[in-house]
Amino acid sequence: MIEVEIFPHRYLKASTTEKFLNKLYDLKTVERVVIHGQPLPKVVYYGPARGLPVNHSERKIIEVKGVPVELTVMAGRFIVTLSDDSELEKIEEICKEMFPFGYDIKVGKFLKEKPTVTDYLKYGEKGVQLINEIDRRLIGMIDPRSRLKDSLAVVEKESDDQECQ
């Protein structure tokens, strides 16, 4: 497995993020994409306006390969997991097309491979058994305070074995 960090020089709008993700998922070797960026909360968490809704124009639901995905962050960094390095040049071409303002690409190790303490905390007493049964791509992707459905979107890739991505 190869991991690639794509770091655009600007935060992306929802429409650009949607186009970029759809182009990435068109590649055969892409297994998962993790998006990092500034949070786009639904409500104000602290201060005098606590509890009031935040009406940010970029908190939208985008469609990635037919799957609705709610953007909860302004996309500023992508970590792409590839099954092999055969399509690295295609990723470079997609970035050149989508990010005329500039970007950085690094190949390395950016995500956890082994279960973390947080993974075990999320699943409680049955954590050891569940950690051994869950999809290995979910390891290290858990926020103990969030619900899994709120922080993760599964985009199915069309293939012979119908493997989920």
C-alpha positions in Angstrom: 0.0 0.0 0.0 1.2 3.5 -0.9 0.0 6.6 0.8 0.1 10.0 -1.0 -0.4 13.4 0.7 -1.9 16.0 -1.6 -1.7 19.5 -0.1 -3.3 22.3 -2.2 -2.0 25.8 -1.5 -5.5 27.0 -0.8 -8.6 25.6 0.9 -11.0 24.2 -1.7 -14.6 25.1 -2.3 -17.1 22.3 -2.1 -17.5 22.2 -5.9 -13.8 21.8 -6.5 -13.6 19.2 -3.7 -16.4 17.2 -5.4 -14.8 17.3 -8.8 -11.4 16.4 -7.4 -12.7 13.4 -5.4 -14.7 12.1 -8.4 -11.6 12.2 -10.5 -9.5 10.4 -7.8 -12.1 7.7 -7.4 -12.0 7.1 -11.2 -8.5 5.7 -10.7 -8.4 1.9 -10.2 -5.7 1.9 -7.5 -7.4 4.4 -5.1 -8.5 2.6 -2.0 -9.5 5.4 0.4 -9.2 9.2 0.7 -9.0 11.1 4.0 -9.8 14.8 3.9 -8.3 17.2 6.5 -9.1 20.9 6.9 -10.7 23.6 8.9 -13.9 22.4 10.6 -17.2 23.7 9.4 -19.4 23.3 12.5 -23.2 23.3 12.4 -23.5 25.3 15.6 -21.3 27.7 17.5 -19.5 25.7 20.2 -18.5 28.4 22.6 -18.8 32.2 23.3 -21.8 34.5 23.5 -23.4 32.9 20.4 -23.1 29.4 21.8 -25.7 27.1 20.3 -26.6 29.3 17.3 -26.4 27.8 13.9 -23.4 28.5 11.7 -24.5 29.2 8.1 -21.3 28.6 6.3 -21.7 28.6 2.5 -19.2 25.7 2.0 -20.9 23.2 4.4 -22.7 21.3 1.7 -23.5 17.8 0.7 -21.4 16.8 -2.3 -21.8 13.7 -4.4 -18.8 11.4 -4.8 -19.5 8.5 -7.2 -23.2 8.7 -6.4 -22.7 8.7 -2.7 -23.9 11.9 -0.8 -21.0 13.1 1.5 -21.5 16.0 3.9 -18.5 18.3 4.0 -17.7 19.0 7.6 -14.3 20.6 6.8 -12.9 23.0 4.2 -10.7 20.6 2.3 -7.1 21.6 2.8 -5.2 18.3 2.7 -5.9 14.8 1.2 -4.3 11.5 2.1 -4.9 9.0 -0.6 -4.2 5.3 -0.1 -3.3 3.4 -3.3 -3.0 -0.3 -3.8 0.2 0.2 -5.9 2.2 3.1 -7.4 1.2 2.6 -11.1 -1.1 5.7 -11.1 1.0 8.2 -9.4 1.5 10.1 -12.7 -2.3 10.3 -13.2 -2.7 11.8 -9.7 -0.1 14.4 -10.6 -2.0 15.2 -13.8 -5.3 15.5 -11.9 -3.6 17.9 -9.4 -2.2 20.1 -12.2 -5.6 20.4 -13.8 -7.5 21.0 -10.6 -5.1 23.2 -8.6 -3.6 25.9 -11.0 -2.7 27.9 -7.8 -0.2 25.2 -6.7 0.0 22.1 -4.6 2.5 19.8 -2.9 2.6 16.0 -3.2 4.4 13.7 -0.9 4.6 9.9 -0.9 5.1 8.4 2.6 3.3 6.9 5.6 0.6 9.2 7.0 -2.1 6.9 8.6 -2.1 4.3 11.3 -1.8 0.6 10.5 -2.2 -0.8 14.0 -5.2 -0.3 16.3 -4.8 2.7 18.6 -6.0 3.1 22.2 -8.8 5.3 20.8 -10.0 2.4 18.6 -10.4 0.2 21.6 -12.1 3.0 23.6 -14.6 3.6 20.8 -15.7 0.0 20.8 -15.7 -0.7 24.6 -15.2 -4.1 26.2 -15.8 -5.9 23.0 -13.2 -3.8 21.3 -10.6 -6.5 20.9 -12.9 -8.8 19.1 -14.5 -6.0 17.0 -11.1 -4.5 16.0 -10.0 -7.9 14.6 -13.2 -8.1 12.6 -13.5 -4.6 11.1 -12.2 -3.5 7.8 -8.5 -2.7 8.2 -8.9 0.6 6.4 -10.9 1.9 9.4 -8.1 1.5 11.9 -7.0 4.9 13.3 -9.9 6.7 11.7 -12.1 6.8 14.8 -13.0 9.9 16.9 -14.2 8.5 20.2 -16.6 11.4 20.6 -18.3 11.1 17.3 -20.7 8.6 15.7 -19.1 6.6 12.9 -21.8 7.6 10.5 -21.1 11.3 11.1 -17.4 11.1 10.4 -17.1 8.5 7.7 -18.6 8.0 4.2 -18.2 4.8 2.3 -17.8 5.2 -1.5 -18.2 1.8 -3.2 -15.9 1.2 -6.2 -17.2 -0.8 -9.0 -15.0 -3.8 -9.5 -15.3 -7.5 -10.0 -15.3 -8.3 -6.3 -17.3 -5.3 -5.2 -14.8 -4.2 -2.5 -15.9 -1.1 -0.5 -13.6 1.9 -0.5 
